[in-house]
Amino acid sequence: MSNRSIIIMVLILISATAYLLLKGDGNIDMGGEKHGAEATHAEEASKDAPAAAPTAPTATPAAEAKK
């Protein structure tokens, strides 16, 4: 590959990355696992969204004991 094609590929990748970052919502949390008051739980999110179809509970007894 020539230097010109490498430069063109790099510019295309940079522009695609910039486009995706600018068009995204920008609310990316790279902090890892949260504990305590900062944590958001799936149960709270599911209360807000209406259920389309009833689903079977997926929690195991061990997971219920940890709560």
PQR file with spaces between the fields and no chain letter, atoms N, CA, C, O and H, PARSE charges and radii, in Angstrom:
ATOM       1  N    MET     1       0.841   -1.186    0.000 -0.4000 1.5000
ATOM       2  CA   MET     1       0.000    0.000    0.000 -0.0000 2.0000
ATOM       3  C    MET     1       0.881    1.241    0.000  0.5500 1.7000
ATOM       4  O    MET     1       1.950    1.275    0.609 -0.5500 1.4000
ATOM       5  N    SER     2       0.415    2.217   -0.675 -0.4000 1.5000
ATOM       6  CA   SER     2       1.180    3.455   -0.729 -0.0000 2.0000
ATOM       7  C    SER     2       0.839    4.331    0.473  0.5500 1.7000
ATOM       8  O    SER     2      -0.155    4.111    1.165 -0.5500 1.4000
ATOM       9  H    SER     2      -0.453    2.189   -1.170  0.4000 1.0000
ATOM      10  N    ASN     3       1.665    5.302    0.694 -0.4000 1.5000
ATOM      11  CA   ASN     3       1.434    6.231    1.805 -0.0000 2.0000
ATOM      12  C    ASN     3       0.137    6.999    1.610  0.5500 1.7000
ATOM      13  O    ASN     3      -0.556    7.305    2.580 -0.5500 1.4000
ATOM      14  H    ASN     3       2.473    5.481    0.132  0.4000 1.0000
ATOM      15  N    ARG     4      -0.193    7.310    0.376 -0.4000 1.5000
ATOM      16  CA   ARG     4      -1.408    8.064    0.089 -0.0000 2.0000
ATOM      17  C    ARG     4      -2.649    7.269    0.512  0.5500 1.7000
ATOM      18  O    ARG     4      -3.562    7.831    1.118 -0.5500 1.4000
ATOM      19  H    ARG     4       0.370    7.061   -0.413  0.4000 1.0000
ATOM      20  N    SER     5      -2.691    5.993    0.204 -0.4000 1.5000
ATOM      21  CA   SER     5      -3.861    5.182    0.573 -0.0000 2.0000
ATOM      22  C    SER     5      -3.960    4.995    2.085  0.5500 1.7000
ATOM      23  O    SER     5      -5.064    4.940    2.627 -0.5500 1.4000
ATOM      24  H    SER     5      -1.950    5.537   -0.288  0.4000 1.0000
ATOM      25  N    ILE     6      -2.841    4.899    2.759 -0.4000 1.5000
ATOM      26  CA   ILE     6      -2.849    4.782    4.222 -0.0000 2.0000
ATOM      27  C    ILE     6      -3.393    6.068    4.839  0.5500 1.7000
ATOM      28  O    ILE     6      -4.192    6.012    5.774 -0.5500 1.4000
ATOM      29  H    ILE     6      -1.944    4.944    2.318  0.4000 1.0000
ATOM      30  N    ILE     7      -2.977    7.210    4.335 -0.4000 1.5000
ATOM      31  CA   ILE     7      -3.455    8.489    4.854 -0.0000 2.0000
ATOM      32  C    ILE     7      -4.952    8.636    4.606  0.5500 1.7000
ATOM      33  O    ILE     7      -5.680    9.115    5.474 -0.5500 1.4000
ATOM      34  H    ILE     7      -2.328    7.256    3.575  0.4000 1.0000
ATOM      35  N    ILE     8      -5.411    8.230    3.437 -0.4000 1.5000
ATOM      36  CA   ILE     8      -6.841    8.302    3.128 -0.0000 2.0000
ATOM      37  C    ILE     8      -7.636    7.397    4.059  0.5500 1.7000
ATOM      38  O    ILE     8      -8.693    7.795    4.549 -0.5500 1.4000
ATOM      39  H    ILE     8      -4.819    7.840    2.731  0.4000 1.0000
ATOM      40  N    MET     9      -7.148    6.192    4.309 -0.4000 1.5000
ATOM      41  CA   MET     9      -7.844    5.274    5.224 -0.0000 2.0000
ATOM      42  C    MET     9      -7.902    5.840    6.635  0.5500 1.7000
ATOM      43  O    MET     9      -8.938    5.739    7.291 -0.5500 1.4000
ATOM      44  H    MET     9      -6.289    5.869    3.911  0.4000 1.0000
ATOM      45  N    VAL    10      -6.834    6.423    7.109 -0.4000 1.5000
ATOM      46  CA   VAL    10      -6.803    7.008    8.446 -0.0000 2.0000
ATOM      47  C    VAL    10      -7.784    8.174    8.542  0.5500 1.7000
ATOM      48  O    VAL    10      -8.492    8.306    9.540 -0.5500 1.4000
ATOM      49  H    VAL    10      -5.992    6.505    6.576  0.4000 1.0000
ATOM      50  N    LEU    11      -7.830    9.015    7.517 -0.4000 1.5000
ATOM      51  CA   LEU    11      -8.764   10.142    7.524 -0.0000 2.0000
ATOM      52  C    LEU    11     -10.214    9.667    7.510  0.5500 1.7000
ATOM      53  O    LEU    11     -11.064   10.260    8.174 -0.5500 1.4000
ATOM      54  H    LEU    11      -7.255    8.908    6.706  0.4000 1.0000
ATOM      55  N    ILE    12     -10.503    8.610    6.764 -0.4000 1.5000
ATOM      56  CA   ILE    12     -11.863    8.058    6.741 -0.0000 2.0000
ATOM      57  C    ILE    12     -12.236    7.510    8.115  0.5500 1.7000
ATOM      58  O    ILE    12     -13.348    7.739    8.589 -0.5500 1.4000
ATOM      59  H    ILE    12      -9.813    8.129    6.225  0.4000 1.0000
ATOM      60  N    LEU    13     -11.326    6.795    8.755 -0.4000 1.5000
ATOM      61  CA   LEU    13     -11.602    6.254   10.088 -0.0000 2.0000
ATOM      62  C    LEU    13     -11.788    7.362   11.116  0.5500 1.7000
ATOM      63  O    LEU    13     -12.669    7.269   11.971 -0.5500 1.4000
ATOM      64  H    LEU    13     -10.422    6.609    8.370  0.4000 1.0000
ATOM      65  N    ILE    14     -10.978    8.397   11.046 -0.4000 1.5000
ATOM      66  CA   ILE    14     -11.109    9.520   11.986 -0.0000 2.0000
ATOM      67  C    ILE    14     -12.442   10.231   11.778  0.5500 1.7000
ATOM      68  O    ILE    14     -13.124   10.579   12.742 -0.5500 1.4000
ATOM      69  H    ILE    14     -10.262    8.473   10.351  0.4000 1.0000
ATOM      70  N    SER    15     -12.809   10.445   10.513 -0.4000 1.5000
ATOM      71  CA   SER    15     -14.076   11.137   10.264 -0.0000 2.0000
ATOM      72  C    SER    15     -15.269   10.280   10.676  0.5500 1.7000
ATOM      73  O    SER    15     -16.254   10.816   11.183 -0.5500 1.4000
ATOM      74  H    SER    15     -12.255   10.162    9.730  0.4000 1.0000
ATOM      75  N    ALA    16     -15.209    8.966   10.472 -0.4000 1.5000
ATOM      76  CA   ALA    16     -16.305    8.088   10.900 -0.0000 2.0000
ATOM      77  C    ALA    16     -16.418    8.079   12.423  0.5500 1.7000
ATOM      78  O    ALA    16     -17.526    8.090   12.960 -0.5500 1.4000
ATOM      79  H    ALA    16     -14.408    8.530   10.060  0.4000 1.0000
ATOM      80  N    THR    17     -15.292    8.059   13.117 -0.4000 1.5000
ATOM      81  CA   THR    17     -15.303    8.092   14.574 -0.0000 2.0000
ATOM      82  C    THR    17     -15.871    9.412   15.088  0.5500 1.7000
ATOM      83  O    THR    17     -16.672    9.422   16.022 -0.5500 1.4000
ATOM      84  H    THR    17     -14.392    8.050   12.681  0.4000 1.0000
ATOM      85  N    ALA    18     -15.465   10.510   14.490 -0.4000 1.5000
ATOM      86  CA   ALA    18     -15.978   11.821   14.908 -0.0000 2.0000
ATOM      87  C    ALA    18     -17.478   11.913   14.657  0.5500 1.7000
ATOM      88  O    ALA    18     -18.209   12.457   15.484 -0.5500 1.4000
ATOM      89  H    ALA    18     -14.814   10.502   13.731  0.4000 1.0000
ATOM      90  N    TYR    19     -17.944   11.388   13.525 -0.4000 1.5000
ATOM      91  CA   TYR    19     -19.374   11.413   13.218 -0.0000 2.0000
ATOM      92  C    TYR    19     -20.165   10.625   14.259  0.5500 1.7000
ATOM      93  O    TYR    19     -21.187   11.099   14.755 -0.5500 1.4000
ATOM      94  H    TYR    19     -17.349   10.945   12.853  0.4000 1.0000
ATOM      95  N    LEU    20     -19.695    9.429   14.587 -0.4000 1.5000
ATOM      96  CA   LEU    20     -20.406    8.605   15.562 -0.0000 2.0000
ATOM      97  C    LEU    20     -20.401    9.236   16.953  0.5500 1.7000
ATOM      98  O    LEU    20     -21.396    9.151   17.672 -0.5500 1.4000
ATOM      99  H    LEU    20     -18.865    9.044   14.184  0.4000 1.0000
ATOM     100  N    LEU    21     -19.304    9.862   17.335 -0.4000 1.5000
ATOM     101  CA   LEU    21     -19.243   10.513   18.641 -0.0000 2.0000
ATOM     102  C    LEU    21     -20.146   11.739   18.705  0.5500 1.7000
ATOM     103  O    LEU    21     -20.755   12.006   19.741 -0.5500 1.4000
ATOM     104  H    LEU    21     -18.495    9.932   16.751  0.4000 1.0000
ATOM     105  N    LEU    22     -20.236   12.475   17.622 -0.4000 1.5000
ATOM     106  CA   LEU    22     -21.074   13.670   17.618 -0.0000 2.0000
ATOM     107  C    LEU    22     -22.554   13.326   17.521  0.5500 1.7000
ATOM     108  O    LEU    22     -23.382   14.031   18.098 -0.5500 1.4000
ATOM     109  H    LEU    22     -19.741   12.258   16.781  0.4000 1.0000
ATOM     110  N    LYS    23     -22.905   12.272   16.815 -0.4000 1.5000
ATOM     111  CA   LYS    23     -24.305   11.885   16.653 -0.0000 2.0000
ATOM     112  C    LYS    23     -24.823   11.063   17.832  0.5500 1.7000
ATOM     113  O    LYS    23     -26.036   10.943   18.008 -0.5500 1.4000
ATOM     114  H    LYS    23     -22.233   11.699   16.346  0.4000 1.0000
ATOM     115  N    GLY    24     -23.939   10.502   18.630 -0.4000 1.5000
ATOM     116  CA   GLY    24     -24.347    9.736   19.803 -0.0000 2.0000
ATOM     117  C    GLY    24     -24.875   10.652   20.882  0.5500 1.7000
ATOM     118  O    GLY    24     -24.718   11.871   20.811 -0.5500 1.4000
ATOM     119  H    GLY    24     -22.955   10.599   18.487  0.4000 1.0000
ATOM     120  N    ASP    25     -25.503   10.057   21.884 -0.4000 1.5000
ATOM     121  CA   ASP    25     -26.064   10.883   22.946 -0.0000 2.0000
ATOM     122  C    ASP    25     -24.997   11.403   23.905  0.5500 1.7000
ATOM     123  O    ASP    25     -25.268   12.320   24.680 -0.5500 1.4000
ATOM     124  H    ASP    25     -25.630    9.066   21.942  0.4000 1.0000
ATOM     125  N    GLY    26     -23.818   10.850   23.868 -0.4000 1.5000
ATOM     126  CA   GLY    26     -22.734   11.348   24.692 -0.0000 2.0000
ATOM     127  C    GLY    26     -22.815   10.943   26.157  0.5500 1.7000
ATOM     128  O    GLY    26     -22.007   11.395   26.969 -0.5500 1.4000
ATOM     129  H    GLY    26     -23.598   10.106   23.238  0.4000 1.0000
ATOM     130  N    ASN    27     -23.769   10.108   26.502 -0.4000 1.5000
ATOM     131  CA   ASN    27     -23.947    9.693   27.887 -0.0000 2.0000
ATOM     132  C    ASN    27     -23.344    8.303   28.066  0.5500 1.7000
ATOM     133  O    ASN    27     -24.060    7.324   28.279 -0.5500 1.4000
ATOM     134  H    ASN    27     -24.426    9.741   25.843  0.4000 1.0000
ATOM     135  N    ILE    28     -22.027    8.232   27.978 -0.4000 1.5000
ATOM     136  CA   ILE    28     -21.321    6.962   28.091 -0.0000 2.0000
ATOM     137  C    ILE    28     -20.678    6.896   29.464  0.5500 1.7000
ATOM     138  O    ILE    28     -19.926    7.790   29.852 -0.5500 1.4000
ATOM     139  H    ILE    28     -21.445    9.026   27.806  0.4000 1.0000
ATOM     140  N    ASP    29     -20.980    5.830   30.198 -0.4000 1.5000
ATOM     141  CA   ASP    29     -20.428    5.660   31.540 -0.0000 2.0000
ATOM     142  C    ASP    29     -19.358    4.582   31.491  0.5500 1.7000
ATOM     143  O    ASP    29     -19.666    3.400   31.340 -0.5500 1.4000
ATOM     144  H    ASP    29     -21.591    5.104   29.883  0.4000 1.0000
ATOM     145  N    MET    30     -18.110    4.987   31.618 -0.4000 1.5000
ATOM     146  CA   MET    30     -17.000    4.042   31.589 -0.0000 2.0000
ATOM     147  C    MET    30     -16.484    3.768   33.005  0.5500 1.7000
ATOM     148  O    MET    30     -15.347    3.328   33.177 -0.5500 1.4000
ATOM     149  H    MET    30     -17.860    5.948   31.741  0.4000 1.0000
ATOM     150  N    GLY    31     -17.315    4.025   34.013 -0.4000 1.5000
ATOM     151  CA   GLY    31     -16.888    3.909   35.392 -0.0000 2.0000
ATOM     152  C    GLY    31     -16.876    2.495   35.943  0.5500 1.7000
ATOM     153  O    GLY    31     -16.365    2.272   37.041 -0.5500 1.4000
ATOM     154  H    GLY    31     -18.238    4.382   33.873  0.4000 1.0000
ATOM     155  N    GLY    32     -17.418    1.545   35.221 -0.4000 1.5000
ATOM     156  CA   GLY    32     -17.440    0.179   35.712 -0.0000 2.0000
ATOM     157  C    GLY    32     -18.665   -0.096   36.559  0.5500 1.7000
ATOM     158  O    GLY    32     -19.676    0.599   36.462 -0.5500 1.4000
ATOM     159  H    GLY    32     -17.834    1.726   34.330  0.4000 1.0000
ATOM     160  N    GLU    33     -18.560   -1.111   37.385 -0.4000 1.5000
ATOM     161  CA   GLU    33     -19.698   -1.548   38.198 -0.0000 2.0000
ATOM     162  C    GLU    33     -19.979   -0.546   39.313  0.5500 1.7000
ATOM     163  O    GLU    33     -19.061   -0.084   39.991 -0.5500 1.4000
ATOM     164  H    GLU    33     -17.738   -1.676   37.464  0.4000 1.0000
ATOM     165  N    LYS    34     -21.251   -0.216   39.494 -0.4000 1.5000
ATOM     166  CA   LYS    34     -21.654    0.758   40.514 -0.0000 2.0000
ATOM     167  C    LYS    34     -22.251    0.036   41.718  0.5500 1.7000
ATOM     168  O    LYS    34     -22.872   -1.019   41.586 -0.5500 1.4000
ATOM     169  H    LYS    34     -21.997   -0.591   38.944  0.4000 1.0000
ATOM     170  N    HIS    35     -22.050    0.624   42.887 -0.4000 1.5000
ATOM     171  CA   HIS    35     -22.605    0.098   44.129 -0.0000 2.0000
ATOM     172  C    HIS    35     -23.231    1.240   44.907  0.5500 1.7000
ATOM     173  O    HIS    35     -22.841    2.398   44.755 -0.5500 1.4000
ATOM     174  H    HIS    35     -21.546    1.481   42.994  0.4000 1.0000
ATOM     175  N    GLY    36     -24.189    0.911   45.728 -0.4000 1.5000
ATOM     176  CA   GLY    36     -24.783    1.915   46.595 -0.0000 2.0000
ATOM     177  C    GLY    36     -25.822    2.757   45.900  0.5500 1.7000
ATOM     178  O    GLY    36     -26.570    2.264   45.056 -0.5500 1.4000
ATOM     179  H    GLY    36     -24.506   -0.030   45.851  0.4000 1.0000
ATOM     180  N    ALA    37     -25.873    4.042   46.256 -0.4000 1.5000
ATOM     181  CA   ALA    37     -26.909    4.936   45.749 -0.0000 2.0000
ATOM     182  C    ALA    37     -26.733    5.233   44.264  0.5500 1.7000
ATOM     183  O    ALA    37     -27.704    5.586   43.596 -0.5500 1.4000
ATOM     184  H    ALA    37     -25.265    4.442   46.942  0.4000 1.0000
ATOM     185  N    GLU    38     -25.516    5.099   43.727 -0.4000 1.5000
ATOM     186  CA   GLU    38     -25.273    5.374   42.312 -0.0000 2.0000
ATOM     187  C    GLU    38     -25.831    4.287   41.402  0.5500 1.7000
ATOM     188  O    GLU    38     -26.068    4.531   40.219 -0.5500 1.4000
ATOM     189  H    GLU    38     -24.726    4.811   44.270  0.4000 1.0000
ATOM     190  N    ALA    39     -26.042    3.102   41.937 -0.4000 1.5000
ATOM     191  CA   ALA    39     -26.444    1.962   41.119 -0.0000 2.0000
ATOM     192  C    ALA    39     -27.878    2.115   40.634  0.5500 1.7000
ATOM     193  O    ALA    39     -28.756    2.543   41.384 -0.5500 1.4000
ATOM     194  H    ALA    39     -25.851    2.903   42.898  0.4000 1.0000
ATOM     195  N    THR    40     -28.103    1.766   39.392 -0.4000 1.5000
ATOM     196  CA   THR    40     -29.461    1.714   38.853 -0.0000 2.0000
ATOM     197  C    THR    40     -29.791    0.247   38.630  0.5500 1.7000
ATOM     198  O    THR    40     -28.956   -0.524   38.159 -0.5500 1.4000
ATOM     199  H    THR    40     -27.390    1.418   38.783  0.4000 1.0000
ATOM     200  N    HIS    41     -30.984   -0.120   38.965 -0.4000 1.5000
ATOM     201  CA   HIS    41     -31.370   -1.521   38.896 -0.0000 2.0000
ATOM     202  C    HIS    41     -32.349   -1.742   37.760  0.5500 1.7000
ATOM     203  O    HIS    41     -33.111   -0.844   37.401 -0.5500 1.4000
ATOM     204  H    HIS    41     -31.663    0.506   39.348  0.4000 1.0000
ATOM     205  N    ALA    42     -32.325   -2.916   37.207 -0.4000 1.5000
ATOM     206  CA   ALA    42     -33.223   -3.253   36.108 -0.0000 2.0000
ATOM     207  C    ALA    42     -34.676   -3.266   36.579  0.5500 1.7000
ATOM     208  O    ALA    42     -35.581   -3.008   35.786 -0.5500 1.4000
ATOM     209  H    ALA    42     -31.706   -3.645   37.499  0.4000 1.0000
ATOM     210  N    GLU    43     -34.907   -3.558   37.840 -0.4000 1.5000
ATOM     211  CA   GLU    43     -36.270   -3.579   38.362 -0.0000 2.0000
ATOM     212  C    GLU    43     -36.895   -2.189   38.293  0.5500 1.7000
ATOM     213  O    GLU    43     -38.072   -2.058   37.956 -0.5500 1.4000
ATOM     214  H    GLU    43     -34.171   -3.767   38.484  0.4000 1.0000
ATOM     215  N    GLU    44     -36.119   -1.149   38.609 -0.4000 1.5000
ATOM     216  CA   GLU    44     -36.630    0.219   38.557 -0.0000 2.0000
ATOM     217  C    GLU    44     -36.945    0.615   37.119  0.5500 1.7000
ATOM     218  O    GLU    44     -37.941    1.295   36.870 -0.5500 1.4000
ATOM     219  H    GLU    44     -35.163   -1.256   38.883  0.4000 1.0000
ATOM     220  N    ALA    45     -36.115    0.202   36.178 -0.4000 1.5000
ATOM     221  CA   ALA    45     -36.344    0.533   34.779 -0.0000 2.0000
ATOM     222  C    ALA    45     -37.557   -0.203   34.241  0.5500 1.7000
ATOM     223  O    ALA    45     -38.293    0.336   33.414 -0.5500 1.4000
ATOM     224  H    ALA    45     -35.306   -0.350   36.381  0.4000 1.0000
ATOM     225  N    SER    46     -37.774   -1.421   34.696 -0.4000 1.5000
ATOM     226  CA   SER    46     -38.906   -2.190   34.183 -0.0000 2.0000
ATOM     227  C    SER    46     -40.227   -1.658   34.736  0.5500 1.7000
ATOM     228  O    SER    46     -41.267   -1.870   34.113 -0.5500 1.4000
ATOM     229  H    SER    46     -37.177   -1.860   35.367  0.4000 1.0000
ATOM     230  N    LYS    47     -40.227   -0.978   35.877 -0.4000 1.5000
ATOM     231  CA   LYS    47     -41.451   -0.394   36.418 -0.0000 2.0000
ATOM     232  C    LYS    47     -41.945    0.750   35.536  0.5500 1.7000
ATOM     233  O    LYS    47     -43.149    0.963   35.396 -0.5500 1.4000
ATOM     234  H    LYS    47     -39.382   -0.806   36.384  0.4000 1.0000
ATOM     235  N    ASP    48     -40.993    1.487   34.939 -0.4000 1.5000
ATOM     236  CA   ASP    48     -41.358    2.623   34.112 -0.0000 2.0000
ATOM     237  C    ASP    48     -41.872    2.195   32.737  0.5500 1.7000
ATOM     238  O    ASP    48     -42.765    2.839   32.187 -0.5500 1.4000
ATOM     239  H    ASP    48     -40.015    1.314   35.053  0.4000 1.0000
ATOM     240  N    ALA    49     -41.325    1.128   32.182 -0.4000 1.5000
ATOM     241  CA   ALA    49     -41.702    0.695   30.838 -0.0000 2.0000
ATOM     242  C    ALA    49     -42.867   -0.287   30.910  0.5500 1.7000
ATOM     243  O    ALA    49     -42.853   -1.198   31.739 -0.5500 1.4000
ATOM     244  H    ALA    49     -40.599    0.605   32.629  0.4000 1.0000
ATOM     245  N    PRO    50     -43.880   -0.115   30.053 -0.5600 1.5000
ATOM     246  CA   PRO    50     -44.993   -1.072   30.052  0.2800 2.0000
ATOM     247  C    PRO    50     -44.550   -2.410   29.465  0.5500 1.7000
ATOM     248  O    PRO    50     -43.771   -2.455   28.513 -0.5500 1.4000
ATOM     249  N    ALA    51     -45.049   -3.478   30.034 -0.4000 1.5000
ATOM     250  CA   ALA    51     -44.671   -4.810   29.583 -0.0000 2.0000
ATOM     251  C    ALA    51     -45.524   -5.200   28.380  0.5500 1.7000
ATOM     252  O    ALA    51     -46.749   -5.081   28.414 -0.5500 1.4000
ATOM     253  H    ALA    51     -45.682   -3.442   30.808  0.4000 1.0000
ATOM     254  N    ALA    52     -44.874   -5.662   27.323 -0.4000 1.5000
ATOM     255  CA   ALA    52     -45.588   -6.070   26.117 -0.0000 2.0000
ATOM     256  C    ALA    52     -46.208   -7.446   26.311  0.5500 1.7000
ATOM     257  O    ALA    52     -47.328   -7.703   25.868 -0.5500 1.4000
ATOM     258  H    ALA    52     -43.879   -5.758   27.294  0.4000 1.0000
ATOM     259  N    ALA    53     -45.472   -8.326   26.977 -0.4000 1.5000
ATOM     260  CA   ALA    53     -45.965   -9.678   27.221 -0.0000 2.0000
ATOM     261  C    ALA    53     -45.467  -10.124   28.587  0.5500 1.7000
ATOM     262  O    ALA    53     -44.371   -9.739   28.995 -0.5500 1.4000
ATOM     263  H    ALA    53     -44.563   -8.118   27.337  0.4000 1.0000
ATOM     264  N    PRO    54     -46.245  -10.924   29.297 -0.5600 1.5000
ATOM     265  CA   PRO    54     -45.761  -11.394   30.602  0.2800 2.0000
ATOM     266  C    PRO    54     -44.561  -12.309   30.422  0.5500 1.7000
ATOM     267  O    PRO    54     -44.512  -13.140   29.516 -0.5500 1.4000
ATOM     268  N    THR    55     -43.596  -12.128   31.314 -0.4000 1.5000
ATOM     269  CA   THR    55     -42.391  -12.946   31.243 -0.0000 2.0000
ATOM     270  C    THR    55     -42.237  -13.716   32.543  0.5500 1.7000
ATOM     271  O    THR    55     -42.707  -13.291   33.599 -0.5500 1.4000
ATOM     272  H    THR    55     -43.636  -11.453   32.051  0.4000 1.0000
ATOM     273  N    ALA    56     -41.577  -14.841   32.443 -0.4000 1.5000
ATOM     274  CA   ALA    56     -41.318  -15.671   33.624 -0.0000 2.0000
ATOM     275  C    ALA    56     -40.189  -15.054   34.430  0.5500 1.7000
ATOM     276  O    ALA    56     -39.260  -14.500   33.842 -0.5500 1.4000
ATOM     277  H    ALA    56     -41.195  -15.186   31.586  0.4000 1.0000
ATOM     278  N    PRO    57     -40.235  -15.129   35.748 -0.5600 1.5000
ATOM     279  CA   PRO    57     -39.135  -14.586   36.558  0.2800 2.0000
ATOM     280  C    PRO    57     -37.866  -15.387   36.322  0.5500 1.7000
ATOM     281  O    PRO    57     -37.901  -16.615   36.236 -0.5500 1.4000
ATOM     282  N    THR    58     -36.753  -14.687   36.219 -0.4000 1.5000
ATOM     283  CA   THR    58     -35.486  -15.343   35.945 -0.0000 2.0000
ATOM     284  C    THR    58     -34.576  -15.385   37.162  0.5500 1.7000
ATOM     285  O    THR    58     -33.467  -15.913   37.076 -0.5500 1.4000
ATOM     286  H    THR    58     -36.725  -13.690   36.289  0.4000 1.0000
ATOM     287  N    ALA    59     -35.008  -14.849   38.281 -0.4000 1.5000
ATOM     288  CA   ALA    59     -34.168  -14.809   39.474 -0.0000 2.0000
ATOM     289  C    ALA    59     -34.106  -16.186   40.117  0.5500 1.7000
ATOM     290  O    ALA    59     -35.105  -16.901   40.194 -0.5500 1.4000
ATOM     291  H    ALA    59     -35.909  -14.420   38.352  0.4000 1.0000
ATOM     292  N    THR    60     -32.929  -16.538   40.569 -0.4000 1.5000
ATOM     293  CA   THR    60     -32.737  -17.802   41.265 -0.0000 2.0000
ATOM     294  C    THR    60     -32.870  -17.567   42.759  0.5500 1.7000
ATOM     295  O    THR    60     -32.752  -16.427   43.209 -0.5500 1.4000
ATOM     296  H    THR    60     -32.117  -15.958   40.506  0.4000 1.0000
ATOM     297  N    PRO    61     -33.111  -18.603   43.536 -0.5600 1.5000
ATOM     298  CA   PRO    61     -33.207  -18.411   44.991  0.2800 2.0000
ATOM     299  C    PRO    61     -31.939  -17.791   45.592  0.5500 1.7000
ATOM     300  O    PRO    61     -32.019  -17.017   46.545 -0.5500 1.4000
ATOM     301  N    ALA    62     -30.794  -18.126   45.044 -0.4000 1.5000
ATOM     302  CA   ALA    62     -29.544  -17.561   45.555 -0.0000 2.0000
ATOM     303  C    ALA    62     -29.499  -16.055   45.293  0.5500 1.7000
ATOM     304  O    ALA    62     -29.027  -15.294   46.138 -0.5500 1.4000
ATOM     305  H    ALA    62     -30.729  -18.755   44.269  0.4000 1.0000
ATOM     306  N    ALA    63     -29.987  -15.622   44.132 -0.4000 1.5000
ATOM     307  CA   ALA    63     -29.999  -14.199   43.807 -0.0000 2.0000
ATOM     308  C    ALA    63     -31.003  -13.467   44.705  0.5500 1.7000
ATOM     309  O    ALA    63     -30.764  -12.323   45.093 -0.5500 1.4000
ATOM     310  H    ALA    63     -30.370  -16.240   43.445  0.4000 1.0000
ATOM     311  N    GLU    64     -32.101  -14.103   45.030 -0.4000 1.5000
ATOM     312  CA   GLU    64     -33.081  -13.487   45.917 -0.0000 2.0000
ATOM     313  C    GLU    64     -32.519  -13.336   47.332  0.5500 1.7000
ATOM     314  O    GLU    64     -32.839  -12.371   48.025 -0.5500 1.4000
ATOM     315  H    GLU    64     -32.295  -15.032   44.715  0.4000 1.0000
ATOM     316  N    ALA    65     -31.685  -14.286   47.762 -0.4000 1.5000
ATOM     317  CA   ALA    65     -31.103  -14.227   49.106 -0.0000 2.0000
ATOM     318  C    ALA    65     -30.109  -13.077   49.232  0.5500 1.7000
ATOM     319  O    ALA    65     -29.954  -12.506   50.312 -0.5500 1.4000
ATOM     320  H    ALA    65     -31.426  -15.070   47.199  0.4000 1.0000
ATOM     321  N    LYS    66     -29.421  -12.729   48.112 -0.4000 1.5000
ATOM     322  CA   LYS    66     -28.441  -11.647   48.137 -0.0000 2.0000
ATOM     323  C    LYS    66     -29.094  -10.286   48.282  0.5500 1.7000
ATOM     324  O    LYS    66     -28.472   -9.348   48.781 -0.5500 1.4000
ATOM     325  H    LYS    66     -29.548  -13.194   47.235  0.4000 1.0000
ATOM     326  N    LYS    67     -30.345  -10.170   47.849 -0.4000 1.5000
ATOM     327  CA   LYS    67     -31.030   -8.877   47.937 -0.0000 2.0000
ATOM     328  C    LYS    67     -31.325   -8.604   49.373  0.5500 1.7000
ATOM     329  O    LYS    67     -31.901   -7.566   49.698 -0.5500 1.4000
ATOM     330  H    LYS    67     -30.850  -10.932   47.443  0.4000 1.0000
